[in-house]
Amino acid sequence: MKPILSIVVAALSLSYSQIYAQEQPLTNYPTQNGQNVQVGQLANPLAVQGLNIRDASGNITAFIPLLTDPASKGATTQIVDTLYALIPPDGGKQATALIMYQTNSSASDEINKAVQDAMNHNNWFSPDGYSYSPPRAMSDSDQPLPAGTQFWVCSSSGFVTLTDSNGSISVTGPAAPTLSASDPALAAFPTSPAQ
């Protein structure tokens, strides 16, 4: 019976990780020409808490809370000028832009132009009348971002940067749920050998 319990626990753990992604890697873009670049998209919902910075071995070297300058946490991460999430239009044809990080030099006009560019890129400014709410800062109290949410970096300077010189950057949520042998969900499975 113990092998069955092990298989059930492994299957439950796997299903948790497949349904609720806890981290979404972003594409590192060293400084390059452009003013608005998509760096990732969610395949699963995620309650975003900040950014994880991982070294070349995959170990977390820094956690950057939302709206925090990575340098203030000792990270070698560069974001120029704004990192934002773009939630696809809902049933009312309204998209939502949430600012995850913004430098002091960023202007609201620059972010509005970037969101309009991203909407055009996705064909969300069609004859159907899609619109977006004014970009606002993302806070820890925000509801989980739905699957399909895109992450973009924008800059008015004519080049964008989202990179970590020592590793990779990921959007991260709360720790993945784990099951223990004392979990009530597993109480129906006997742990003693079959008689």
C-alpha positions in Angstrom: 0.0 0.0 0.0 2.9 2.4 0.6 3.8 2.4 -3.1 0.2 3.5 -3.9 0.5 6.3 -1.3 3.7 7.5 -2.8 2.2 7.6 -6.3 -0.9 9.5 -5.0 1.3 12.1 -3.2 3.5 12.5 -6.3 0.5 12.8 -8.6 -1.1 15.4 -6.3 2.1 17.4 -6.1 2.5 17.3 -9.9 -1.1 18.5 -10.4 -0.6 21.4 -8.0 2.5 22.6 -9.9 0.8 22.2 -13.3 -2.3 24.1 -12.3 -0.8 26.9 -10.2 2.5 28.0 -11.6 4.6 29.7 -8.9 7.2 31.3 -11.2 7.2 32.6 -14.7 10.7 33.1 -16.3 11.1 36.3 -18.3 13.3 36.7 -21.3 16.5 38.6 -20.6 17.1 41.4 -23.1 20.4 43.2 -22.8 20.3 46.8 -24.0 18.7 46.8 -27.5 17.0 49.2 -29.8 13.3 49.6 -29.1 10.8 51.3 -26.8 8.5 48.5 -25.9 9.4 44.8 -25.7 7.4 41.7 -24.6 9.5 39.6 -22.1 7.0 36.9 -21.0 3.5 35.6 -20.9 1.6 33.5 -18.3 0.4 30.1 -19.3 -1.3 29.7 -15.8 -2.7 32.1 -13.3 -0.2 33.6 -10.8 -0.6 35.8 -7.7 2.5 38.0 -8.4 4.6 39.1 -5.4 7.8 40.2 -7.1 10.8 39.1 -9.1 13.2 36.2 -8.4 16.7 36.6 -9.5 18.5 33.2 -10.1 22.2 32.6 -10.6 23.6 30.5 -13.5 23.0 27.3 -11.3 19.4 28.2 -10.8 19.7 29.2 -7.1 17.7 32.3 -6.0 20.1 35.1 -5.2 17.6 37.9 -4.6 13.8 38.5 -4.2 12.7 41.9 -5.5 9.3 43.0 -4.1 7.0 44.8 -6.5 7.9 48.4 -7.3 11.3 48.0 -5.7 14.6 49.0 -7.3 16.6 45.8 -7.8 19.8 47.6 -6.9 18.4 48.3 -3.4 18.3 44.5 -2.8 21.9 43.9 -4.1 20.7 42.5 -7.4 22.7 43.0 -10.6 19.4 43.3 -12.5 18.7 46.2 -14.8 15.2 47.3 -15.8 15.0 50.4 -18.1 12.5 52.2 -17.5 9.3 50.3 -16.7 8.2 46.7 -16.3 4.5 46.2 -16.6 1.9 43.4 -16.8 -0.8 43.7 -19.5 -4.0 41.7 -18.7 -6.0 40.7 -21.8 -9.4 42.4 -22.3 -12.2 41.0 -20.1 -15.8 40.4 -21.1 -16.3 44.2 -21.2 -13.4 44.5 -23.7 -11.3 46.3 -21.1 -7.6 45.4 -20.8 -5.6 46.3 -17.6 -2.0 47.5 -17.3 -0.3 47.1 -14.0 3.1 48.6 -13.3 5.5 46.2 -11.6 8.6 48.5 -11.5 9.2 52.0 -12.7 12.3 54.2 -12.5 12.0 57.8 -11.3 12.6 59.0 -14.8 9.6 57.2 -16.3 6.6 59.4 -17.3 3.0 58.4 -17.4 2.8 59.6 -21.1 5.6 57.1 -21.9 3.8 54.2 -20.2 0.4 55.1 -21.9 2.1 55.0 -25.3 3.7 51.7 -24.5 0.4 50.1 -23.4 -1.2 51.4 -26.6 1.6 49.9 -28.6 1.2 46.5 -26.8 -2.6 46.7 -27.4 -1.9 47.3 -31.2 0.6 44.4 -31.2 -2.1 42.1 -29.9 -4.8 43.5 -32.3 -6.8 44.6 -29.2 -7.6 48.1 -30.8 -9.9 46.7 -33.4 -13.3 47.7 -34.7 -14.6 45.8 -31.7 -13.8 48.7 -29.4 -11.3 47.4 -26.9 -9.9 49.8 -24.4 -7.6 49.8 -21.3 -7.8 51.3 -17.9 -5.1 53.9 -17.0 -1.9 52.0 -15.9 -1.6 51.8 -12.2 0.9 50.4 -9.8 0.6 46.7 -8.9 0.3 46.0 -5.2 0.5 42.8 -3.1 -3.2 43.0 -2.7 -3.9 42.5 -6.4 -5.9 39.4 -7.4 -4.0 36.7 -9.3 -3.1 37.5 -12.8 -5.0 35.3 -15.3 -3.4 33.1 -17.9 -2.5 35.1 -21.0 -1.2 38.1 -19.0 1.8 39.5 -20.8 4.9 41.2 -19.3 6.5 44.1 -21.2 9.5 46.5 -20.7 9.3 50.0 -22.0 11.6 53.0 -22.2 11.3 56.4 -23.9 15.1 56.5 -24.5 14.9 54.3 -27.7 16.4 51.2 -26.1 15.1 48.7 -23.5 16.9 46.6 -20.9 15.6 43.7 -18.8 18.6 41.7 -17.8 20.6 40.2 -15.0 24.3 39.9 -15.7 24.7 36.8 -13.4 21.6 34.8 -14.1 17.9 35.0 -14.9 14.8 37.0 -13.9 11.4 35.4 -13.1 8.0 36.8 -12.0 7.2 34.9 -8.8 4.2 34.2 -6.6 3.7 32.5 -3.2 5.5 29.3 -2.4 4.0 26.2 -4.0 1.6 24.3 -1.8 3.1 21.1 -0.3 1.3 18.0 1.1 2.5 16.2 4.2 1.6 12.7 5.4 -0.6 14.4 8.0 -2.6 16.3 5.4 -6.4 15.5 5.8 -6.6 15.0 2.0 -4.4 11.9 2.4 -6.2 10.5 5.5 -8.3 8.2 3.4 -5.2 6.3 2.3 -3.9 3.8 4.8 -0.2 4.0 5.6 0.2 0.6 7.2 1.1 -2.5 5.1 -1.7 -4.4 3.6 -2.8 -7.4 5.6 
